[in-house]
Amino acid sequence: MEKIIEIKNLHFRYENGKKEVLKGIDLDIGKGEFIAILGHNGSGKSTLAKHLNAILVPTEGSVTVDGIDTADDSKLFELRQRAGMVFQNPDNQIVSSVVEEDVAFALENLGVPYEEMRKRVDESLKAVNMYDYRLHSPNLLSGGQKQRVAIAGIIAMRPKCIIMDEPTAMLDPQGRREVFSAVRKMNREHGITIVLITHYMDEASRCDRVAVMDKGRIILDDVPSKVFSQVDMLKKIGLDVPQVTELCHGLRKSGIEISEEIISEEECVEALLKLFSEGGK
Amino acid sequence: MLKDITIGQYFPSDSLIHRLDPRFKIVITFIFIVMLFTGRSLVSLGIGAIYTFTAVFVSKIPLKMFVRSIKPLMPFLIITAFINILFANGGDVVFKWRFIKITSDGINVSVFMIIRIILLLMGTSLLTYTTSPITLTDAVERLLSPLKKLKFPVHELAMMMSIALRFIPLLIEETDRIISAQKARGAEIDSGNIVNRARNLIPVLIPLFISAFRRADELATAMECRCYCGGEGRTRLRQLKSAPRDYIALAVTVLFLSVIISVNIIFQ
């Protein structure tokens, strides 16, 4: 697969900071991938995210996004256009008091001509299903809606990659579902690479790939079913596993033969029904 | 209580006033302020009131929105009115008790002043109710753009203004939340004398400031991530084009101003 993000031996410490926050990270992300980066508070996952669009630059090692070295100051805006960033708190990233003007903010900064801008703003708002709210004030929207507006503001730049730093952490379950499905749609229909920083297991389990971070290192990197089968290891570093995985893990421990790679409720129901019918025989 | 402050909020709609060019709206608002302050008689103030209420009616914004924006300022209005009543001299003495002397002039002046301030608040609120902050910013930026030649930071000023407007409702909400949180911890916010009350505000203001700084930091990062680098080379989604209706509105306003000035001259 063609790579879009290449991280080589990335070390990072804050200026004057004694502690290294990132301790040698190697990670390649392919074009069109949907990867979740999972980790406990302080595992360095947000710091890693900030390296992907040059909010922070490596102390050692290198980060390359779509062929651009993040340490290259002269291509900063080009980089940020290609790798958009969505933050945790939707209120603190919305600049304008009208939805469509906020979506246009990045385009205005880039000096996109009016006709093109109008077209892209409308497209982006339709893509996240917020077109009907284009003239509303963000203050009157729900958290999930605000976050979708923020996402529209990023996709208006037509990035190849979107980095999301816990975009659903401040939302209610309804908002979380809305945002997650909008993000998945971006990935499936528009082929945008998604890097989703999260601590929600159920979200991570629905991505293509999961990288687990602990104390500044990546300790697991695989498809969700393989990652979540490491129940004991995940618990050791203070992470939960999806309920379904936990159930299957418990069943296996008590001697029932059930696959290690179950991560969705449907799969689990199916496997359990199968077990019951076999047991009935 | 704090939710009642609506100054600086935009109410999206599609009235004639909403559609006016914001540059014209700002100029018109200035003429409107001049108009209110040149009016010296109740007749001229009445003309100003007709102007204000017509504009409010055309804007389709419910009158109660204006009442709500005036209400929190009512105590100040009443206090200034009282001071005016007590200290303005001249005219017939209506009421006298020891050193307190109320004259017909005093009553006139204070009634006059209250009406004038209420009209002023309504007119200026109308500007922010019908114009989105970024449009307003755009207009200010364009009206002031000649100053750029004098190295005056026009764009930066306009950006600060629009961000401040965007965050006013958020910070008000936050203040409400902090007040509730501190009350839940046993803080007495609404009681005691003035000195105590002021002191009681400290546990509200400190968290508010800290959170405002945190917001500012996050917003700055988010803006940089969206390639913000000042006013140089920016384009605009909101295009400002003046239409005949803008010139008509301006002409009507100037007409009102000249009527008021002539009323002043006639009734001198």
Contacts between the chains, C-beta under 8 A, distances in Angstrom:
chain1	res1	chain2	res2	distance
A	53	B	225	6.1
A	55	B	221	6.1
A	55	B	224	7.5
A	55	B	225	6.9
A	77	B	227	4.7
A	77	B	229	7.3
A	80	B	224	7.7
A	80	B	225	5.7
A	80	B	226	7.4
A	80	B	227	5.5
A	81	B	227	6.4
A	84	B	225	7.2
A	84	B	226	7.8
A	85	B	222	7.7
A	85	B	225	4.5
A	87	B	218	6.5
A	87	B	221	7.5
A	87	B	222	5.7
A	89	B	218	6.4
A	91	B	170	5.8
A	91	B	215	7.5
A	92	B	215	5.0
A	92	B	218	3.9
A	92	B	219	5.1
A	92	B	222	6.6
A	93	B	218	7.0
A	93	B	219	6.7
A	93	B	222	3.6
A	94	B	166	7.5
A	95	B	162	7.8
A	95	B	163	6.8
A	95	B	166	6.8
A	95	B	219	7.2
A	95	B	222	7.7
A	95	B	223	6.3
A	95	B	226	8.0
A	96	B	132	7.6
A	96	B	133	7.3
A	96	B	134	4.8
A	96	B	162	7.2
A	96	B	166	6.6
A	97	B	10	5.6
A	97	B	132	5.6
A	97	B	133	4.6
A	97	B	134	6.6
A	97	B	162	7.6
A	97	B	165	6.5
A	97	B	166	4.8
A	98	B	10	7.3
A	98	B	12	7.1
A	98	B	132	4.7
A	98	B	134	6.5
A	100	B	237	6.8
A	101	B	132	6.8
A	101	B	134	4.9
A	101	B	237	5.7
A	101	B	238	6.5
A	104	B	237	3.7
A	105	B	223	7.8
A	105	B	226	5.6
A	105	B	228	7.5
A	106	B	226	3.8
A	106	B	227	5.7
A	107	B	235	7.5
A	107	B	237	7.4
A	108	B	234	5.2
A	108	B	235	5.6
A	108	B	236	6.0
A	108	B	237	6.3
A	109	B	226	6.2
A	109	B	227	4.4
A	109	B	228	4.9
A	109	B	229	6.7
A	109	B	234	6.1
A	110	B	227	5.5
A	111	B	233	4.6
A	111	B	234	6.3
A	111	B	235	5.1
A	112	B	235	6.0
A	113	B	235	6.2
A	114	B	235	6.5
A	114	B	236	7.3
A	114	B	237	7.3
A	114	B	239	6.1
A	117	B	235	6.6
A	117	B	237	5.5
A	118	B	237	7.0
A	121	B	237	6.5
A	135	B	12	4.8
A	136	B	12	6.4
A	137	B	9	7.7
A	137	B	10	6.1
A	137	B	12	6.8
A	139	B	169	5.0
A	139	B	170	7.1
A	153	B	226	6.6
A	154	B	226	7.5
A	157	B	226	7.4
A	157	B	227	7.6
